[in-house]
Amino acid sequence: MPPLARGDIDAFFARAFTQLDIEIDGAKRAAAVVATQGSPYLLQLIGHNIVLRADDEGRVSSKALADAIAASEADFESDVCRTTLAALSDRDVDFLVCMAQDERESRISVIAERMGVSDDYAQKYRRRLIDAGVIEPVRRGYVRFAVPYLDAHLRTYDEG
């Protein structure tokens, strides 16, 4: 499933928060939209956590927003990232850990070098992970994560 458009997420948040008498300014709502990374599940988690953290008058402070996003990211990592990794082979995860060393996108030849394998060997894992919806091609020879926050999760996973 492709990511949801930011405009659609913003419209959903605006309508839902108005219906629930939640007062959140445009800049905070925009930050919440960005934090979803287009994920329908993150949209639900972030919206839910914002509502839970609004004060008694329905206002959302900067701290409440930051706490809502952090709680949503933690839930998403637990529910989605860990489950995604559990379904993969150790070598698939090795590929992803090597990929997580980069910002935004990774070059296949660099991933292969980090793994200590040939480019052809790395291409097999690239294909498997694309087919599984975990990564996506950016342009020839480059990939990026398709699962929100998986790169950050893998950075802590690799440290732990």
N, C-alpha and C positions, 0 to 999 in steps of 0.2 A: 504494500500500500504506500503510495507517495505521501510525503509530509503534507499536513494541512497548511493552507496559505495563512500567513500572518494576519491578513485582513479579516479572514473568516474567524480566526481565533479571537482577535480583538473584538469583533462584533458579538461573538458568543459571550465573552467575558462581560462586555458592556451590558448586554441584555440581562444576563443571569444576575450580575451584581445589582443592577437596578431593581429587578424583581425581588431580590432578597434584602433590599434596603442596605446594601453595603456601599459605603462611600470610599472610593479609591480614585485618586487623580490619574490623569492621562499618562503621566510619566511612570507611575508605579504600575499601571495596567500594561504599558508598553514593555516594561521590564519582565512582567509575568509572561507576556506573549513570547518574548525572546527565549525565556527559560524553558518553554515547552519544546523548543526545537522542532516544532511541527508534529509532535507526537500526540495522538488522541488520548492516550493513557496519561501522559504528563499534563495535558490540558485538564483532565478530571482531577488528578492528584493536586495540582497547584491551585485550581479553583476551590476545591474542598478545603485545603489547608489555609487558604486566605480567609475563607468564611469562618473557620474555626478560630483564627487568630485576630479577627476584627474585635474592636473593643465593644462595650455594651451599647454604644451609640451607633455601631456599624462602621466606624472609621478604621482605616487600615494605615498603621504607621509604617515608616521605613523599616523598623526592626521587625514588625509583624510580617511584612512582605519578605524580608530576608530569611526569617525563620521558616516561613511557609515554603519558600523555594528550597531551602536546605533540607527540610523534612521530606519534601516531595522527591528530591534527588536521591535521598537515602532510601526511600521506599522503592523508587524506580530501580536503583542499583540492586536492591535485595530481590525484588520481584522479577525484573527483566534481565539485568546484566548477569547475575549469578546463574539464572536458569539458562540463559543463552550459552554461557561458557560450559555449563554442566553437560550440555548436549553435544559438545564438540570433542574431537580427539585432542590428545596432548599436543600433537604437532600443529593442529589448527590453532590452538591457544598460543603456541610458540610464535606462529606467524603474527597473530594479533598483538602479542606483547612487543614484538619487534616493530610493528607498525605504530604502536602507541608512543614510541619514542619521538615521533614527528608531530608537528603541529598541522592540523587540517588535513593534509594529504600526504601519501607516502609513495615513493617510487619503488616499483617491484624489484629492480636490480639491487637497491639498497637493502630492502627486506631480505632478499636472498643472501646477500653478503653477511648481514647480521645473523642469519640462521646458519650460515656456513654451508649453504647448498647452492646448486646451480640455478640459474634463472628458470630453466625448464621445470625443475622440481618445484620451485616456488610458485610457478604458474598453475600447477595442479591444485595447490592450496588456495590460491587466489580464486580459481573457478569454483571450488567447493564452497568457499565462504560467500561468494557472490550469489551462488545458487541458493544458499541458506538464508540470504537476506541480511547477513551480518556486515558486509562491506559492499561498496558500490564503485564502479569505475568512474573516474573523473575525466580522464582523457587517456590517450594511448600511453601505457606504461605506468599509470598512476591510479591509486585507489584511495578511498576514505571510508570512515566508519559510517554505516547506515543506521546503527542503533545509537540513539542519543546517550551521552554520558558513558558509553562503553570504554572509550579511550581513557577517560579519567579513572574509571574503575580499574582498568588494567594497570595503570601506573601504580595504584596503591596495592593491587594484587601482586604485581611484580616485586614491590618492596617488602611485602609481607611474606 
